[in-house]
Amino acid sequence: MEYQFVPMDFTIRKMPDVSGVAVDSNDTIYYTTRMETPVVVISPEGKYIKGFGTGLTKNAHGICIDKNDCVYVVDGRRNCVFKFDKDGKLLLTIGTPDSPIDTGVINYDYRTMRQSTDSFNHPAKIASLDKGDLFIADGYGNARIHHYSSDGKFIKSWGTPGSDPGQFSVVHGVGVDNENGDVYVADRENFRIQIFTYDGKLKGIWNDLWRPTDVCIRGDNVYVAEIGDMMWIDNVLYDPGTRHHHSRARVFNRAGKELAQIGTADSGAPGSFFGAHGITVNHAGEVLVTEVTFPLLDVWVAYPEGKGMSSNFHPYLQKFRLRNN
């Protein structure tokens, strides 16, 4: 299995710090960016349609779209989830904005956390079941997966800080398998994916992933974005002498067997990544991957070794299609 990079005809000059991506029932692309307008809507080819949510968020970090084309946006710094209709009308706010629950964490440094709670402290990502239930990865200031109904009612949550099975160290991404009733969790700083039932019972662990940031289940495959360990981010300092792997996307089957990798060590090149952060798959089976970088710099260098290129040319949202053999 091999994927090829598919250029899109972007009509936006820059897309800095694109934190998440989702597609609606028509494969229209919605992505989140940490700018004044947090949700940007583009055609499957990349042409700008509209934006919404202007001024509402402080750190749009994750996005999902349910079967009714409602759009959910996770705001890490406002500590809540906003639900919109597809036209951008705000329908619901889950959580109390600007009111993080104390977990002992200092400056979002997960290593200082003392306990986890059932309320938000800098949540990261979200996934929606076909029946409407929501699962929220609450991982920068907390160590929980929260389960909510589609109308914002709390059902339960699970997880504690640590590295033992069932514990989390920056629970950063979440994906749901509607067919088998599983919740896949990107346990980033434990370098693993943990798989749970919908009610939080641990079913399995996949190890040896390089700081997974997001996970998406489509059909028989599981798609994972890995940010790697190339840059300073979230209290982790890159040391060129200890680099283990570049940022990439990987495809697995449900048994955890790797089927494909996307991205090379030349992270500045189209088709590779500096900081893969969000991943989804459209109805045609094409993989969409977003990245976070340094949004205020026109030129960035991915590694001290010198690889990288201008952000004017490197897209922060990339599409990949399965190559025909």
C-alpha positions, 0 to 999 in steps of 0.5 A, a space after each residue: 500500500 502506497 500513497 501519493 501526494 495530491 496538490 490542491 489548488 489553494 486560494 488562500 495564501 497562508 494557512 498557519 498552524 492548522 490544528 485539525 481537519 474534518 469532512 462533511 457528507 459532501 467531502 467539503 473540508 473544514 479545518 481549524 486554525 489558531 487565528 482570529 477565524 478558527 474554522 475555514 471551509 474549503 472545497 475538496 480541491 482547496 478553494 476557499 468557501 467561507 470561515 466562521 467562529 470569528 472572535 469566539 476561540 482562543 486556541 482552536 485545537 480539534 474538530 469533528 463533524 457528525 453524521 448530521 453535518 454539525 461541526 464541533 470545535 475544541 478550544 483548548 484555552 477556553 476549555 470548552 467545545 463549540 457546536 455549530 451547524 454547517 453554516 457556522 451558527 453556534 448551537 451549543 457550548 459544552 463546558 464552561 468557557 474560561 473555567 479550567 478545573 484545577 488538576 495541579 498542572 502548571 503552565 500546561 506542563 503535563 509533568 506537573 499534573 497531580 490528578 485528573 478530573 471529570 471537567 476540562 483542563 485544556 482539551 485537545 481533540 474530539 470524535 463523534 459516533 454515528 449515533 451522536 455520542 462524543 468523545 473528547 481527549 482532554 490531555 494538556 492540563 488533564 488526563 481523561 477521555 470524556 464521553 458526552 451525548 450529542 446534546 452536551 450531557 456528560 455521560 462518564 470519563 476515564 483516565 489518570 496521569 501516568 504511563 501504566 495501561 489505561 493511564 495517559 500522558 498528554 491524551 491528545 487525539 481520539 477516534 471512534 470505530 462505529 463497527 466494533 465499538 472501540 475508542 482509539 486514543 492517541 496517548 502522545 507522550 507515552 508514544 502509544 495508541 490505547 484502545 478502549 470500549 465505549 465505556 472505558 474498558 481497556 482492550 489493547 495497546 499499540 506501542 512504538 508510535 512517535 508522539 501520536 497526535 490524532 487518529 481516524 478510523 475509516 473502513 478496515 483501516 486506522 490512520 494515525 498522525 505522528 508529530 515526531 520529536 523534531 521541535 520544541 512543543 509542549 515542554 519537549 525540547 528537540 535535541 538533534 543528537 537524540 532525534 528518533 523519527 520525523 513527523 509522519 502519518 501511518 496506516 494500520 489495520 485493526 489488528 495493529 499491522 502497519 500497512 503504509 507510511 506517509 512522509 519523509 525525513 525532508 519535512 519541508 517538502 510537499 508530501 512530508 510533514 514538519 508537525 503532523 497534528 490532524 488527520 481524516 479520510 474523505 469518502 473517496 479514501 483520500 487522506 488529509 493531514 494538517 500541521 502545526 508549525 511556527 505561524 508567525 515566521 515566513 521561513 522556518 527550518 525543520 531541523 538544525 541539519 538544514 532541511 525545510 523550506 519557506 512556509 509560503 510554499 509548504 501547505 499546512 493541509 495536504 492530501 494523499 491518494 492511494 497509488 494505483 499499482 
